């Protein structure tokens, strides 16, 4: 049986600068996949390569069994695959309602109302501050709007680049909670995350990238408690001296 997302020996980069050197990854329907690794490992480039934003040099990307390597982002969005970048993920001069409306144009007209209602039900901020310009929001609130914009497009899989970057601990908790709520709707997530411990605690499966290649992969819980992974990629001993939440849980340690 085919995975929802299948990346096979993908090589990609920026024009002639090769960043990914044969990366492979699978994401099953409804699965949370964490991608971790040191700076410069190619994690963000991997998401951009899947979403058709950088130059492909080899390998393939399949979504729901169909070859989609190099397809333009708008076509991927209509197929049910969407991407939330770390920055520049909202239209700051538009209101929250306008941000959602722009995203809703990617779905058939008959489905737009229900798509908007689902997003506002999950993110009350959008209803309470519909007329507020996105550029006046806090960093955490912008992240929520960005997630809502992606949710409106009725995705089956979301690619999320550093969703907790730059956030306060409280805002980070809220964002992670919302990721679990989105996943509970049956939407798969591929998450590149700087907080590697939290990402692995969240994930069903984890991938470690290094210098643009696969280094280690396995169940998120196994990687979280692997001494080698802890030493090389998690900044110390297993557990890091604190109690980690179990996989699939985002309870504060």
Secondary structure, DSSP 4 states (H G I P E B T S, - for coil): ---SEEEEEEEEEETTEEEEEEEEEEE-TT-EEEEE-STTSSHHHHHHHHTT-SEEEEEEEEETTEE-TT--HHHHHHHTEEEE-SSS-S-TTSBHHHHHHHHHTTS-HHHHHHHHHHHHHH-HHHHHTTTSBGGGS-HHHHHHHHHHHHHHT--SEEEEE-TTTT--HHHHHHHHHHHHHHHHTT-EEEEE-S-HHHHHHH-SEEEEEETTEEEEEEEHHHHHT-HHHHHHHSSSSTTTTSPPPPTT-----
